[in-house]
Amino acid sequence: KKIKEFFLNIDVALRPLEANANSTQKWTEREIDLEAKRLDALVNIREALLDDFNTPVAILHMQTLIDHVNSYLQACETNKATVVSLIVAAAASVIARYLNILGILDMLDPALERSLIHGPSTVDFAAQQSVSKQAILAPVLDALANFRDQVRTAARDNTPSHVLGLCDELRDLVLPDLGVRLEDKPTGSIWKLEDPHVLREDRNRKLAQEAEKQQQKEQAAKAKAAKAQAKADAARISPKDLFTTGERATLFSQFDDQGIPTHDSAGEPLSKSQLKKFKKEWEKQKALHDEFLAMNLQS
């Protein structure tokens, strides 16, 4: 799943390059660092495969490069910097080519796979004869994503909750059934093509998690209400009746003028520590009961 999500993100990052192949892209220290890590990964993967075809180590180096590319994309998003898609494509090409060698490259859109493995300039007769699903849908989906961004902006300015609800319904209910995953980003919405079955499973899992959270929230609210009710019931008891009534009354035989116990049920005087404990409990009950009386007077 990590590798598949990586190539979906690469697909998003390469769209600007596809739209304008002649555009210039400025490299900063961020891109130079990623390129150095790409070259290191290239050497390490080759050495691992030359070492008696050490596949686990080779895949480990690929995963490390994936992490570096993901960190680069995240940094660009956080800093609202332009992604240099050429360096991203070069790094993804390393991973795609070696996954292809290992025979485990089966999660890419055919057009993207050909581009990463053979290069965008490679003449591919089959590619010329058939247009990928993504190429057909891209303009429509881009327009749809842009429309949704504009609607969300307008809705936030005027706070019509219904419009925001429709946007979420489009993202969560309509598009997944069409095999489209729409993600909200600080710079706008992006779309990714995915198996509708996978998207439905993700949606059902999310709904189940939300239902569980709602259930936990309701249970917490009930527990809070029960606690508040118990506190209110306790507050009705006068401090003078705290020890002299109910089950606790059988534990003592004598009380002072305030209702604080002084002797146990056998008639023996209570110790100083016991007296101190019951005095503190009585004072707490008095404060609680006084608060209850004050609230009743106000109402």
N, C-alpha and C positions, 0 to 999 in steps of 0.2 A: 504493500500500500504506500509506503514511503517513497519508493522509486516511481510509482505511477503518479503520485501527487507532484513529485519533482518535475516530471516531464509535462504535466499540465501547467505548472507555473512557468516552465520554459516556453511553452506554447504561447502563453500570455505575453511574456517578455519579448518574444521575437516578432510579434505583430507589427510594432512600429517599423521594424526593419523591412518586413514584407511590404508595408505600405509605401515606404520610401527607401528603396535600396541604395540610392545615391547620396543619402544624407551623411553628413560628417558627424563623427562621434568623438568627443573629447575625453581623453583618459586622465583620471586623477590618481592620487596615491591609492585610492580604493580599488581601481581597476588594475593598476600595476601589481598590487599585492595579490589580487585574485589570479592574475596571469601567472605569477610566480608559483602559486599553489597549484595551478593547473599543470604547469610543466613538471613540478615535483611529483604530482599524482601520476602523470604520464610515465615518468621514469620508474616509479615504484610499482605501477601495475605491470609494466613490461617485465621488470625484474622478477616479480612474483610468478608470472606465467612462464618465464624461462627457467624458473626454479622448479622443474618437474611439474609444471602446470599447477602451481599452488593456488587453486581457485579461491579458498576462503580468505587468504591474505589479499588477493587481487580485489575481491569484492569489498573487503574492509577499506582499502584505499579509495575505491569508488564511492563508498558511503561517506568517507571523510571529505572528498571533493564535493559531494552533494551538499554536505553541511556547510562548506565554505560558500558555495553558490547561494544557498538559502539565506545565509547570514548577509551576503552582499545584497540580495534582493530586499531583505528586510531593512537593511541600513538605508537603501535608496528610498524605500517607502517612508521610513521614519523621518528622514531628512528632506523628503520631497525632491529628491535628486533624480535626474534622468537616468534610466538604466541604459548602459552601453550594451546593446543587445549582441554586438559582435563578440565580445569577450564571453558573454553568457552562452552564446551558440557554440563557441570553441570549446568551452568546458563541458557542455552537454554532449557535444560530438564525441569527446573522449569516452564518456560513459556509455553512450549509445553504441559506439563501434565495438567496444569490448564486451558489452552485454550481448551484442549480436554474435560475436565470436563464441561466447559461452552458450549461445542458443536459448537465451532467456529474455529476448526482447520481443514481447508480444502485447505491449500495452499502449503502443503509440498509434496515432492517426497515420495512415500510410504515407501521406504527403510529408508530414513532419519527420517520419522515420527515414524516408529517402533523402531528405534535406540534411539531416544530421549525420547519416552514415556516409552518403556519397557526395554531399555538398550541394548547395542550391543551384550550381551551374551545370551539374551533370545532366546530360541528355538522357531522358528516360522515356522511351516510346510509350510504355504502359501509362505513365503519368500524364502524357499528352493526350491519350485517348480517353482518359476518365478523370473527371473533376471530383476531388474529395468532397465529402459531405460538409466538412468545415468551410471549404472555399465557397460553397453555395450559401451556407447559412451566415457566414461572417458579417456581411453588410447588414443583414436584417437584425442579427443579434446585437451588433454594435449600436444600431439605431435604437433598439429596444432598451439597451442598458443606458444609453444617453437620455432617452425619454424618462426612464424611471428616476434618474438622477435629478432631472429638472422638476419632476412632479414632487419628489421628496423635498427639494429646496423650497418650492412654492408652499408646500404643506407646512414646513417648519416656520416659514415667515408668518403664515396666517393661522397656524395651529388647527387645521381641520383634521381631526383624528381619523376620519373615515378614509381620507385619501392615503394616509400612511398605512392604514389597514389593507387597502387594496394593493399597495406596493408590496407589502409583506406576503399577501396572498399569492401574488404573481411569482414571487421568489420561492415561496415554500410549497405551494400547491400546484400551480399551473406548469411552470417551466420544468420541474423535476420529471414530470410525466412525459415531457418531450425530450428528455435526456440532456437537459441544460442545468448546470449549477451556476447560480448567480451569487457572487460574493461582494459584500460591501467593503470598500477600502477607503482610507482617508482621501485619496485622490480621485475616488469615483468607483463605480461598479465595474467588475470584470466578470466574464463568463468563461465557463469551461464545459466541454462536451464530455458526457459521462454516460455509462449504462443506466437507463431508467430504473432497472431493477435495483441497482446499487443505491441510486438516489432515493428510491422509495424506502429501502431498508434504513438509510441514514435518517430520513424524515421520521419514520416510525420509531426509531431509537430515540431521536430528539423529543418526539411527542411523549414517549414513555418516561423520559427523564423529567420533562416538564410536569407531567402528571404526578410523578413521584415527589417532585419539589412542592407542588401545590398541596399534595396530601400531607407532606411534612409541615408545611406552613399552616394548614388547617388544624393539624394535631397540636402544633405549638400554640396556636391561638386558643384552642379549647383548654389546653393545660394552663395557659395564662389566665383565662377566664375562671377556671376552676380554682386556681390559686387565689385570684382576687376575691372570689366568692367565699372561700375558706377564711381569708383574712377579714372580710366583712362580717362573717358569722362570728368569728372570734372577737372582733371589735365590739360586738353587742354585749359581751359579757362584762359585767362590772368587776373591777379588780377585787372588790370585797367578796364576790362570789367565786373567784377563781379557784380557791382551794376548799371552800366550804360547801360546794355543791358538786354533784356528779360523782364519778367514780373516785376521784382524788380525795373526796371528803372522808372516805373510809380509811385513808392512810394516816389521818391525824385525829387527835382527841381534843386539842386545845388550840385556840387562835387568839391573836391580839385584837385590838379594836379595829384595825384595818383589814382584818381577815387573813393575816399572814400566820401560817401555822407555827406553833411554839413547842408542841409535844407530839410525839408519834402516836400510833394507835394503841400502844401499850402503856401510854402515859409517861413515857420517858422524855425528858427535855431534849430538844434537837441540839446538835453541835453548832458551834459558831459558824463553821463553813456552810452548813445546811441553812442556817438562818440567813446568812449573807446571800446564798444562792436564791432562796425563795423571795427575799426582799428585792433582789434585782429583777426577778421574773414579775413580781407584783408591780414594780415601777414601769416596766415595759408595757404591761397590760393596761396600766392607768393611762399612759400616754396614748395608746391605741384607742382606748375607750373615750378619752377626752376628744380626740380627733373625730371619732364617730359622732359624738354628741354635738360638736361644733358644726359638722356638715349637715346634720339633721335640722339644726336651728336655722341654718342659712336657707335650706330648701323649704 
